[in-house]
Amino acid sequence: MSGFRTFLLASSLCTLMAPVSVWAQLANGFVPVTDELLENPDPQDWLMWRRTQDGWGFSPLDQIDRTNIASLELVWSQALNEGTVQEGTPLVYDGIMYMPHPGDMVQALNAATGETLWEYRRERPEDLLDYLAFSDTNRALSIYGDQIIFTTNDDYIVGLDVRSGEVSWETQIFDFHTHPVQQSSGPIIIKGKAVSGRTCQPPAGPDACVITAHDPETGEELWRLNTIERPEEGDSWGDLLWEARWHVGAWMMPSYDPELDLIYMGTSVTAPAPKYLLAGNDKNYLYHNSTLAIDPDDGHIVWYYQHLVDHWDLDHPFERLLVDTLVAPDPAEVAWINPVIDPDKQYRVLTGIPGKTGVVYTLDRETGEFLWARPTVKQTVVGDIDGTSGVVTVNPDMLFQQAGDTREVCPSAQGGKNWQAGAYSPQTNMMYYSLQNTCFDVTAILEEPDQETSYGIIGREKLAPDAPGLGSVYAISAATGRTAWIFNMPGTALSLLATGGGLVIGGDIEGNVRAFDHESGEVLWEINLGSAVTGYPVTYAVDGRQYLAVSTGPSVTTNNQRRILPDLKVNNESRLYVFALP
């Protein structure tokens, strides 16, 4: 088929490079992946971005634990395709790893040895960079039936045969020439549908700001949900025409509760960001910076909660953790509490840090009712949250009234939190987050909206006042909101993984990978890989042996924050590393 190149190793070479059993399993004995398997995955596998639909980033594997992690050794390593952004997540199913590379490349690998089984490279349009600035990002793949499914940087969704890497189908979602959207995060399979979001650059207009669902077997589009309220649906954008409503993206992946049958997905800022440039500072501009609870059958919004009316590019599209827990927030650390919470009741909550502010929000995930919220890193934009209604009031001192207004805002547009994923452990009922202690001096620069200037602000990022370092890892109780421990570091902390062995594992901008005791935060193992650890770490097992996979490379966030850390000396090599016990 046109538009791709697949390299399938000859059978004689494969016999030399990979155990016959692995090759035979891939070629002839592949067991299709079902909805039931995705809802209850085998502990040895990692079948989606955060392993499970609840967004936890937790593996029950416990062969590698607190007593033996210090003995971990490198088993194999693999160079990744070069590109401007490397933030990939390996999928592992029945001993085979499927790895997304920068630049729309996918490999199938023997997960125990690293030998390549097949490789797919998409032929990308020569003018892609003229329309999309960061066209290398590919954070995650999906697997369903016998297909590997991913969204491409030239705005297609593609299905690859797991046995060969050949294209089974491809569906164009947008023509990037007329509707440039950035599809950086890939789909999640939910109820037999490949659900994906995207950014929508202002020249694309509001029609491009959509969450879509596709048939993972054929590529047929099943529904699309617009993330911007239409004029006939309400007045949250004032009297702005439809064509003037821009840039409410959903550029990270959703979570899903199969019992409630609800998808949970977050959204981003408007463009421009300062609201004096739109319909005024008193409007809400739905559905930006919100959690959307979505019906997977037809894509309609069941409920929404808006976390912040955003004037500074403080997106809220990040992972939502779905947890069943007692809810008894501690007023000593939790700033905003719903007064009707029953501390003896088990709640089905949506929790975590959904946005760049670093504020933890906990909602009833069935109804969207606000339960509690608390800050973590320094933030100056959320002034108050009404405990009863959950309505968020913006700090009026941070608002822009006209071009030229300058504010010191914390965190910066790099976060707080960003695309780096946190994790949750059911063993401790704690969530773990890598956060950044940043602020920026930001100026509004437009007299009227301008698609080319996008956000309408310009700022200089800096370390937050009195911060112990740029990066911090927080451990926070999902029940009480109390901080169990904090680990501070000079550089940016990156994505985390929690395991049944009592470990929290993650890397940083300086190339360090650390394993923390999930209860105390004690560092039990540390290694330096020489490049920023930008990929999402995963753990899996093959033939009874547990492995840990981490990857390095460049990212927009880590590259930008080198300005705060001018003395930082670290490479940007894109490479995958796999460790195991001796």
N, C-alpha and C positions, 0 to 999 in steps of 0.2 A: 504494500500500500504506500501511497505517497506520504511525504511529511515525516518519515522516520527512517532510522537505520538500526537494525538489530544484528548483533554479532552472537551467533550460537556456536559454541566450541564443538569441533568434530568429535564424534563418539569415541574415537581412539584416544584423542587428547584428554577427553573428560575422564576416561578410565584411568589415565595416569594421574590426573590432577585431583580427582574427587573419588571417595569411596563409591563402589558400584551401588551399594544400597541407597545412598543419597541420590545418585543420578536416576536410579530406577524408580525411587519414590516420586521424584519430580516428573519424570517422563511418563510413567505408567500407573503409579500407585497413589496419585494425589487424591486426598479426601477433600471434597469441596467444603468451603467455610460457610456456615449457616448463621442465621440470626441467633439461634440458640447457643451456638459456640461463641459468638461475639458477646452475648450477655453473660455467659459463664465460661470464660476461657480456661484452658488447661494451664496450671501454674507454670509449666515449662515455656509457654509461648508469650509473645508480646504482639498482639494482633491489631492494635490501633495506637494513635498518638500517645495517650496517657495510659495505655494498656486496657482500661475498662471504660465503659460508657459514663461512669460517675465522675471521671476526671481526676482520680486519685493519684495517678503516677506511682502506684504501690504494687509490688510483687510479693506474693506469699513465700517465695523461695527463701530457704534459710540455711542452705549448706554453707554459704559464706556468711559469717556472723561476727559478733563483737569479739569473740575469742580468737578468731583465726584470720581476720581481715588483713592483719599486718603481714601475712605470708603471701598475699596476692602477687602473681607474676604475670607478665605480658605473654600471651599465647600466640597472637598473630596481629598483624597490622596491615592496613590497606590504604594506599593513596586515593584520595577523592578527586573528582573533577575540579579543576580550578575555576574560581568565579569570585564575584564581589561579595557574596553572602553564602555562608555555609551554616545552616541551622537544622540539619536533618535528623530524623528519627528512624532508626532501623525497625522494621517489622520482622518478627521471627515466628515461623510456623513449621512445626514438625522437623526441626533441624535445618531449615533453610532460612537465610536472612535475605530480605529485600530492602535495599538501601537506596534512598533518594540522594542524588548528588546535585550540586549547583548546576544550573544551566539545563534543566530538564533531561537529566540522565538517570537511569535506574539500573541497578545490578542485582542479580540473584547470586548469592554466595553460599557455600557450605558454611554454616554458622559455627561449626567446630574448628575448621581449619582455615577459612578465609578464601579457599579456591573459588574462582569465578565460574559460574554455570552458564549464565548468559548476561548480555549487556544491551541496553537500549539507549540510543542517543537520538533525541529529536532534532530534526533539521529546523532551525529557527529562522524567521524572516530577518533579512539583513537590516531592515529599518526598525526593528523592535525597540532598540534603545532610544530612538527618536521620540517614542511615545511613552515608554515606561522606564523610569530611571533605574529601578532595582529588579532587573529581569532575570536574576539568577536564583532567587529564593525558592526553595522547595522543602518546606518543613516536615511534610508527612505524606505517606501513602495510605491507601486502604486496601484491604483484601476481602473478597466476597466471591462465593462460588469458586470458579477457577480463574478469577481475574484480579490483577493488580490495577487499582484505579487511582488516577491522580489528575490534578488540575494543572495545566501548563501555563507558562508565562505568556504565551501568545493567545490566551483566553479560550482554550479548548478544555474539555474533560475527556480523558482517554482511558480505555481499557486494554490491558496487556495480558496475553495468555501466560499464566504462571509457568507453563512448561517450557516456553521458548522465548518469551519476551516480545513476540510478534503482536502487532496491533490488531485487536479484535474489533474495535469500534472507536470512533472519535466523533465528538459532537462539539460544534462551535457554540459557545455561550454568547460571546460578543466579538465583533470585529474591532480589534484594538485601534485601528486607524480612526474610527468614528466614535467609539465608546471605550477609551482606554481604562481598563481595570487591572488591578494587581492581584493575581491569584497566588498568594504566597504560602498558603497553609494546607491545602489539600482538603479532601472530603472526609467525613466520618459516615460509616454505614449505620443507618438508623431505620429499623423496621423495613428492611429490604430496599432502602433508598440511599443513594449517595448524596449527602447533604453538605453543601459547601457555601462559604461566604467569600467576600473579596473587598478590597478597597475600591473606590470609584473616584478617580481623579476629576477635578471640577470640569474640564472640557468634555467629559463623558455625560454630564448632566444627571438629573435625578433618576432617569430610567435605568441607569447602570448600577444603582445602589440596591443590590438584591441579594437575597439568600435563595439558593436554588436546590432542587431535589431532582436527581436523575436515576433512571433505572440502571443498576450496576451491571446488568447482563446485556443491555442493548444500547445504553447511552441516551435513550429517549428522555427528554425533559418532562417531569411530572408536575411540577409547580415552581413558581417563583414568587417570593415575598419581597415587596419593596420596603426598605427600612426608613423611608421618609414619608411622613404623613402628607396626604394629598389635600388640596384646598377644600374639597367637598367633604373631607372626613373630620375636619376640626379647624381651630384657629390658632394652633400652637405656633405657626410660622407667620402669624398676622395676615396681612394681605399680600404677601409675596407670591408672585406667580409661580406655577410649578417649575418652569424653566430656570428660575432663580434659586432653587433649593439644591444645594450641592453637598456631596462628600460625607454622607453618613455611611461608613463602611462597617463590615463585619468580617474582619480580616484574620481572626483566629478561629479555632475549632469549637464546636458546641459540646455540651453534655446531654445525656438522655436518661430519663427515668421510665423504664418499661412498664412499671405498675401504674404510674399516673399517665403514661403515654404522652409525655411532654418533652420537647426539645428546649434546651436553655442555651441562648446565644447572646453575646454582648456586642455592642456597637461603639462607634467612634465619634469624633468631633465633627462639627459642621465646617464648611469652608465658605467664607472666611470664619475664623474663630471668634473674634470680638463681635458681640451681638449688636453693638451700635451700628454696624455695617449691614445688618439684616433688618429685622422689624423692631429692634430695641432690646434693652437689657431685661425687660419684664416678661418676655415670652420664654416658652420651654423648648420649642423646636424638636418635637418628637420625630423619630424615636432615637435621637442621638444620646450617647453615653448611658444607655439603658440595658437592663436585662430583659430579653424577650422570651416569654414562654410560648412555644409554638406547637400547634397541632401537626404531627408528622403526616397525617393523611392528606391534608389540603394546603398546609402552609399558613393558616390564619393565626393571628396573635390571640392567645387565650388571656394572658395578662402581661403587663409590663411594669417595671419599676425603673425610674430614672435616678441615677446615682449623682449626677452633677450637671448643671447647665454650664457648659465649658466654653471659656473665652481664651484658653491658653494652649490648646492641643494636648489635653490630658485625657487621652482615649480610655475607654472602658470595655475592650473587647476580649479580655483574657479569660482563662479557664474558670469555670464554676465548679466547685466541689459539692457533690450531693451526698449528704451524710445524715444518718438517723442518730439523734443524740438528745440527751437532756439539755435544756437551755437555762442556765443560771448565771447570767453575766455578772461579773464582779465590778461594782461601781468604782472601785479604786483604779481600774484600768480601762473600763468601758465607758466612753463618754456619753453615748446615746442609747437608751434602753426603752423598749416598749413597756409601759407600766402594767399591762395585763398578762405578761408572761407567767406561766405556771411552772415553777422550778422542778416540780415532780413529774412533769409530762414529757414523754418522748416525742420529739418533733421530727418531722421530715424537713430538713433544712437545705437550703442552697447557701453556701458560705464561701469564704475565701476573700482574696483581694482582686477584684475584677478590673481595677483601673490603675492608672499611673499615680494617683494620689497616695497610694499605699494604705488607704482606709479599708479595713475589714468590714464587710457587710454580711449580715446573716438574715435571711428571709425565710419565711414559710414557703417551701417550693410548690405546694399545692395551690396556694392562694396569692402569693406575692406579698403577703403581709410583712411589714418591717418588724424585726425582732430586736436586733441590736447592731451597733457599729462602733468602731474604735479606730483611732489613728495609730500608725506605727512610726515611720520616719517623719521628719518635720514636714508639715503641710500647712499652707496658709489660705487655701481656697474654700474649704468647707467651713462655713461659719457656724452652722447649727443644723441639727436634724431633729425634727419633731418626733418624739418617741411614739406617739399615738398614731400619727398619720404616715410617718416615714418621709415626709417632705423635707428635702434638703434646701437650706438657705445658703446662698453664696456669700462669702465675706465681701461686703460692699467696698472695702478698701482696695480690693484687687481688681475691680472692674475698670474697663476703659470707657471713656466718654467721647473721645475724638482722637484723630491721628496725632501722634507725637506724645501721647500719654505713655509713661514708663512706670512699671511696677516691678518690685522684687517679689517673685513668685516661687513658692516651694511646694512640691518638687518641680524640676525642670520638665520640659517636654520629652526628655528621655526617661522620665520616671525617677523616683518612686519604684514602682514595679513596671516591667515592660513584658516583652514576649517570653522572657525566661519563666519557665513553668515552676510552680510550687508543687508540693506533694502532701499527701495525707496518709497517716498510718492508723488503721483501726486498732492496733495494739496499744497506742497511747492516747487515741482520740485527739491527736494534735495535728495541726497543719504547719507546714514548713515552707518558708518563703525566702528567696533571695531578693534583697531590696537594695536601693541605691540612695545615698544621702546627698541629694542634689537640690540646687536652687538655680534660678536664672533671672537676670535683669532683662525684662522683655518689654518691647516698645510696639505699640500699634502703629502701622505705617501707611494705611490706606484711607482715602477719603470716600471711596466707594468700592464695592466688590470687584475683584479682578481675578479671572480664572488662572492667569499665568502666575500670579503672586500667591495663589492658593490660600494659606492660612491668614495672611494679612498681618503677621507679626514677625519680629526679628528679635533674637535674644542671644545672650552670652551665658553659657552654662558655667556653674561653679560649684565647689563643694559647699554643702550646707554649713552654716555657722556652728562651731563647736562639735562638728561630726567627728567620731573616732576614726573614720576612714571612709572611703567611697562606698564600700560594700558591707552589707550586714545580712546574716542569715538569722531569721526569727523562727522560734518554735512557739506556737500559740495554741492554747486549749480551744477546741471547737465548742465546748460546753460553757466555759466561764469567760473566755476571752483573755485570760491571764497569759502573760509571757512566761514560758518555762525557762527559756535560755536565749541568748543572743551571742552570735559569733561575729566579730568585726574583723575586717581585712582592709588593706590599703586600696585594692582594686575592686572592680565590679564583680559581684557574685552572679553566677549564671544558674542554669536549670538544675533541678533537684529530682532525686529518686528516693523512695522509701522502700524498705524490704522487710520481709518476715524475720530476717536475722538481726533485727534491732538496729538497723543502720539507716542513715540519711546520707546520700552520696551526691556530690555535685562539684563543679569546677568553677574557675574564675578567669578573669581577663589575663592574668599573669601566667596561665598555663597550669596552675595547680589543680589537682583533683584530690578531694578530701572525703573521707568517710567519718561521719560523726556518730556518736552514741545517740540514739533517738530520744533518750530520756534526759541526758545530762549535757549534751552538746560537746563532750570531750572528743578531740580529734584522735581517731584510732589508726588512721592510715593516711599517708599523703605522698603524692608523686607529682613531679613537674614534667609536663609533656612539651614544653617549649613554645606552645601557641595557645591562644585563647580557646577555652573549652566551650565552644558555641553550640555544639549539637546537644540534643536531648539524650541523657544517659538512660540506658535500659539494662535489664538483666533477664536472663533466660537460661534454659537447661537443654542439653543434648546428651542422651544416653547416660543420664544420672549425674552429669557434671554441670555445675552452675557457672555461668559466664557473666562478666560485666563489660558492656560496650559503651565507650564514650568517643566523641569526635571533636576535632578542632577545626578552626578556620576563621575567616573574617566575618564581621557583622556590622551593620550600620551603627548599632548601639556601642559596641566596643571600640570601633574606629573613632566615633565622635568623642568618646570619653578619654581618649588619649590626650585630648586638649587639657583636661583637668589633671592628667598624670603625665606631664612632659618628660619625666625621667624614666618612664616605663620602657623597658626593652623586652619585647616579645614578638615572635614571628606570627604570621598569619597562614601557616601551612594548613591546607585542608587534608585531614587524615583521620581514619578510623582506627581506634585501638581496642583490642579485646583482651581481657584479663580473666584468670581463673586461679584457683588454688593449685599448688603443685600436685 
